[in-house]
Amino acid sequence: MMQIEEEVPSWVRSNRLFQGHPRLQLLLRRPSLRSLRSILAHALVTGLFRNPFVASRLLHRAAEAPGADPSFAASLFSAMTNPNPFSFNTAIAVSADPLSVYSQMLVKRVPPDSHTFSSLLNSTPAAAAARSIHAHLLLLGFRHDPFVQTALLTAYSRRGSADHALRVFDAMPHRDVVSWTAAVSGLVALGRPATAVRVFASMRLHAAPNDATMVSVVSASAVLGSLALARCLHAYVEKAGFGGRLSVRNSLVDSYAKCGSVACARGVFDRTGGRDLFSWTAMVAGLASHGLGREAVDVFGAMRRAGLVPDSTAFVAVLSACSHAGLVEEGVRIFDSMQTVYGIMPDIKHYGCMVDLYSRAGLLGSAYELLLNMPMEPNLVILGAFLSACRLNENLELAEIVTKKIESVCHYQGGAHVLLSNMYANKKQWHEVVSVREAARSGDGKPQGRSSIDVRGVVHEFGVEDRSHPLAREMTLVLNGLAKPIEGFVFL
């Protein structure tokens, strides 16, 4: 059998020490932690560790060794006498305190490079730290480095700083497909899907999108709920040659379902070859969200027959389908199979689906028993669903219990108080109605919600008492005109 030799990296070809040393050549591969410790011991005994190049490569392998404790790489770095920029960058990437390592770098007068700032921005979670790094990289002349600027854009996006991310993007003199894609995906993640679509439209005039770009912008149409936009992007996908890319087709399935057309989602799914787990899960979730629980369970079964092993997300999708379709026995069987067949421990989302399944079926006793025996505390979503089921089934006793539980986990209980108040009113317990409503008024206010609507391909967003829309005056006049003919009617 012909053996294919692994290509030797350029840093080995240019370094005679590695060329002639069999023990060091083990660093070409990804050695196990045990092998790495053996190489390190040899380097320390022979004095090779004093060579900055050898030490930096050992540090790099220690940082990426499977099962390695970050403290191992940290101890290696602290033992280095003259760490080079490569060593500092590696240490920054794995350190629990990357800013401290960066400070050491400056003290030792080791000049940072673009990878230094990329590692820093990826390793520091705080937005304030990102702004400090931003100021320093500008001071050191990295204002026009596309690699650093893209890392900065991504860092601000991950930390929820939409305005900072947009300012970085707008100031970039040279944008490649990576920076454009980072802007689109970041804006979607930050809840600015409409802006993401506008950036994509501008991108088409300056750079060719790639698979990641298309996945991001298609997901923007899903967030907006714009079927017209989803269809437009689908046409572009086919025209631009992305129609055969599995990741893009998967995003189309997901987007069509979220935009209200499960038929279009199923059409894309059925014409997709080589479907992976995400393909099947997106289709199951799409069918479930449209109330087609039986079909969703059938697709889940077809996925298993195709040889794919469901993961935690796939189980959430199919359990949600069972809940909406009232398939209690099927849902219980699938839930039990998570551990017994697939070795997956259910998390709070799976338990939430099961509580919802029992609640929708009117099995409040089973739902409450599951609430009590969950291995984690139920969250507000689960408790709210159970409370709604209590109202529908007029079970005041359980409603009082779960409302107290809601009060212990959430500052705002307005919705819970309204439901409980209505239940007291149905029972003509007026003293309790007054008590609950007074408690609701004295509590924290609910954060304002927003609604959106797609009109002829344009998505409009509104909030309560929101006058910021450019057509607010015209819409108010229309609403007043509609209200005139129904004056005098009382709505209950």
N, C-alpha and C positions, 0 to 999 in steps of 0.2 A: 504493500500500500504506500502511495506517495505521501510523504510528510510535508506539510506546509509550514515553513519557518515563520515565526512571528517577526514582524518588522522591528528592527532595532531602533529605538528612539534616537533623535539627533543628539540629545545631550549625552548619550552613551558613546556614539561615534566620535564625538569631539573630546572625549575624556579618556585618556589612556589608562587611568587608574581603574576605571570600571571595565575597560576592555580586557585587562589582564588579571582580574581578580574574580575567581569563581564565586566566592562568598558574596561579594557585592552584586554580582550579576543576578542573584536571587531577588534583588529589589526591582528587577525588570518586571516581574510578575506581581501579583497581589499576594504576598506571603501571609500565612496565618499569624495570629498573635504570638503563638508559641515560636514559630520560625523567626519572627521579627525580633523577639527577645534574644534568640540565639545569635542573630546577626549583630544586634546591639552589643551583646557581651563580647563578641569577637572584636568589634570596632573599638570598644573601650580598652580591652587588653592590649591590642596592637597599636593603639594610638591613632587609628583611622578616624575616630570620632572628632579629633581636633581639626580634621579637614572640613571646612565649611560646606563643601559640596556634598560630602558623604553625610554629614550631620543633617543637612537640609532634606536630603532624600529619605533618610531614616524618619525624620519628623513627618514628612508628607505621607509615608506609608503607615506610620503610627496613627495618623489622623483618620485614615480611611480603612484601617484594618477591621474586618468583621468582628464585632464583639468587644472592640477596644474601649476602655474607659477614657474619657477625655482627659482625666488627670494624668494618664500615662504620657500623652502627647505634651501636656503642660510641663511635666517633670523633665522630659527630653529637652524642651525648649529652654527651660531654666538652666540646664547643664551646658548649653552651648556658649562658648566663649565669644565668638564673633558671628552672630547670626546675620545672614544676608537678607535682602529684600524678600526672596522666595520663602525663607524660614519665617520671617515676620508675618507675611501674608497668610501662611498656613496656620500659624499660631493664632492670628486674629480670627480666622474662620472657625476654629474649634474652641476658643477660649470662652469661659463664662463671663469674662470681663474684657471684651475686645478693646474698649477705649483705653484701658490700662496698658495693654500690649502696644497699642498705637503710641501712647505717651512714651513708652520705653524706646520705641523706634525713633521718635523725634529726639529724645535725650542722647541716643547713641549716634545721632546724625546720619541715620540710614535713610536715604531719600525714598519717600513713598512713590509708588507708581499707580497706574490705573487699576490694577488688581487689588492693591491695598484698599482703595476706597470702595471697590465693589464688595470686598469681603466685609469691610466695616458696615456698609449699608445693609448687607444681608444679615448681619449678626446682631445689630442693635435694634431692639423692639420699639423703643420710645420715639415718638415723633419729634420731641425736643432734641434728642440726640441726632436725629437725621438732619435737623436744621443746623446744628453745630457743625456736623461733618460737611454739610453743604457750604457753609461759610468758609471752612478751612480749605476745601478743595478749590474754591474760587480764588482764595488767597495764594494758593500754590500754582495757579495757572492751568487748572483742568476745566476751565469754563467751556472750551470747545472740543473736549474729548468725547466722541460719541458713545464710547463704551461706558465711561463714567456717568455721563448725563442720562443714559438709558437706565443704568443701575439706580440713579437718584430718582428718576421718574417712577420706577417700579417700587422703590422704597416708600415714597410718599403715598403711592396708591395703596400699598399694603397696610399703611398706618392710618388710612382714612382721611388723608389730607388732599382732597380733590383740587382745591385752589392752588396749592403749592405744586402739585403734579402738573396741572395745566400751564402754570407759569414756566416751569422747567421745559415743558414740551414746546411752548411757543417761542422760547428763547434759543432753542437748538438750531444752529445754522445749517447743520447737515443731518438729515434724517434718513436712516436706512430702514429696511423692512422690519428689523428687530425693534427699533424705537417706535415706529408707527404701530406695530402690533402691541407693544407694551402700553401705548397710550389708549388704544381701543379696549384691550382687556382690562386695564386699570379703571377706566371710566365705567365699564359695565359693573365691575366689582364694587365700585363706589356709589352705585345707584344712579349713574348718569347715562342711561342707555341712549337717550336721544342725542346727547353730545357725542357719544361713541359712534353713532351712525354718521353724524356730520363729519367727524374726523376721518372715518373710513371713506366717505365720498371724496374728501380732499386728497386722501392717500392715493386713490386711483389715478390722480393726475400727476403724481410724482414718483410712485414706486409700485411694483407688482406685489400684491398680497400673497401670503403663503397659507398653508393649511391652518396654522394657529390663528392667523388673522381672520380667516373665514369662520372658524369655530366661534371666535369671540363676537364677531358682528352678528352672526346668526343667533347667538344667545341673547344679544341685545334685543332682537325682534321678539324673542320669547318673553323677556322682562316687560317690554312695552305691550305685549299682547296684540301686536299688529299683524293680522293675517296678510294684509296687502304687502307689508314690508317683507314678511317671510317668503311670500311667493316671488317677489321681486329679487330677493337674494338667492332663492332657489334657481331662478332663471340665470342669474349671473354665475352661479356655481357651475351649471352645466355648460354655459358658453365659455367660461374661462378655463375649463379643463379640470375642475375640482370634483366632478361628478363621481369619479371612481375612488375618491379618498374616504376611507371608512370613518375617520373622525368627523369629517364634514357631514357625511350622510347621517351619522348618529345625532349630530346637533340639529339637523333638519327635522328628524323624527321628533326630537324633544320639543323643538320650537313650534312645529305645526300643532302638536297636541296641546301645548300651552296657549296657542293662539286660537283654539277652538275648533280646529279641523282634524278630528281623529281619522277621517277618511284619507286626507292627504298624508298624515303621518304613517298610516298603514300602507299606503301606496309606496312611499319611499322605503319603508321597512321591507316590504315584500320584494322590491327590486334591488335590495342590497345583498351583494355576495360576500361570503366570508364573515358573517355577522359575529361580533364578539359579545362579551357579557354586557357591555354598556348598551349595545344595540337592543338586546332583548329586554334589559331592564327599562330602557326608555320607552319601549312599546308597552310593557306591562303597566308602567306608571301612567302613560298616556291614556290607556283604556280605562284604568281605575279612576282617573280624574274625571272621566266622562260618564261614570256610572255603569260602565260595561264590565262589571266584576267577573261574570262568568267567562267572557272572552279573555280577560286578563289572566285568569287562572289557567285557562287552556294554553295561552302563550307561554306561561311559566312552565307548564308541563312539557310543552314542545321544546323549550330551552333545555330542560334536563335530559330529555330523550336525545337531543343533539349532542350530548356529552359535556355540556358546560356546567360547571359547579357554581351555584348561586352564592353571592356574597351577602354581607349584611344589608347593603342598599337594596338588592333585589328582593330580600325578604320583607323589607319595609314596604316596597311597592306592592307585592302580592298580598300581604296582610291588609294593607289599605283597601285593596280591591275586594277582598273577602268582607271587610267591614261595610263598605258601601253597598255591596250586593246582598248582604244578609246571609252569607255562607258561613254559618257558625261552625259546623262540624269540620268543614274544609279548612277554615282558618285555624282551629285548634290543632288539627293534624299537621298543618304546615309549621305552626309555631313549635310544636313538640319536636318536629324533625330537625329543627335548627341545631339542637344539642345532640340528639340521639344519632342522627345520620351525618351531619356536616361538622359537628364540633364547634359551632358558633354560639357564643354566649349572647343571649338577647340583651340589648341595651334599652335605654328609656324609650326610644322611638318604637321598638317592637312591643314593649309593654303598653305603650300608649295606643297602638293599633288594636291590641287585644281588649283593652278597657273600652275603647270605642266600639269594637265589634260586639261585645256583650251589651253595652249600653243601647246601641241602635236596635238590638234584637229584643230589648225590654228585659234582659236578664240582669237586673240591677244587683241582685245578690251575688252573682258570679263576678260582676265588675267590681263591686266593693271588696269582695274577698281578695281579688287580684291586687287591688290598690293597697290593701293592708299587708300583703305578702310580697310585694315587689322588693327586690334587693337594693333599691335606691328610692329616694324620696320622689313622689310624683311631682311633676312641674305644673305650671299654671294651665298649660294647654290641656293636659290630661284631666285636671280637676274641673276645668271649665266645661269640657265635653261631658263629663259625668254629671255635673250640675244641670246641664241642659236636658240630659236624659231623665233626671229626677223630676224636672218640671213637666216634661211630656208625659211621664208616668204618674204624676201627682204624688210623689213620695216625699212628703214634707220632712219626715224624720231624717232621711239620708241627706236631703238638701241642706238642712241646718248644720249637719256634721261637716259636710264638704265646704260650706261657706266659711266656717271657722278655720278650716284647714287653709283655704285660700287667703284668709286674713293673715295667717302666719307666714306666708311665703311671698306676699305681694303688697306693696303700699297702696296701689290703686285697685279697689274692688267694686268699682261702679257697676260693671256688668253683672257681677254676682249679686249685688244688692238689689238691682232691678228685678232679676229673676226671682229672688227670694221674696221680695216685696209683692210681686204679682201672685206668687203662690199663697202668701198670707191673705191677700185680697180675695182670692178665689174661695178661701176657707172662712171669709168674713172675720178674720182676726185683725181688726182695724188698729188696735193698740200696737201690735207687732209691725204693721205696715208703717205707722208713723215712726217707730223706733228705728227701723231699718233705713228709712229714707233720710232721717236726721244723721245717721251714721255715714250714709253715702255723701251727704252734702259737706260733712266735716272732713272728709278724706282728701287725699291728693287728687288733683285734676288729671284727667286722661290726656296723654300726648295726642296732639292733633293728627288725625288721619288724612290721607289724600286719596282722591279717586282720579282715574284716567279714562279717556274714551278715544277710540280711533274713528275719526271722521274723514272719509275720503283719503285715507293714507296718511293723515296728519294726527299725531297723538296730542291730546289736550289734557292738562292736569289741573285739578282744582282742590282747594281746601276749604274748610268752613270759614265763612266771612272773608274769603280771599278775593281781593280786588286787583290782583296783579296781572291777570290775563289781559292781553291787548284788546280783546273784544268784550270786556266785562260790561261796558255800558250798553252795547247792543243786546247782549244776552239778558241783561236785567229788564230792558224794555220788552223783549219777547216774553219773558216770564210774567211780567206784570200784565201783558195782554192776555196770556193764557189764564191768569187768575181771575180776570173780570167775570167771565161767564159762570164761574162756579162759586162766586161770593154768596154767602148765605147758607151754603151747605155745611154740615157738621160731619167731620170724619172721626171715626172711633178707631 
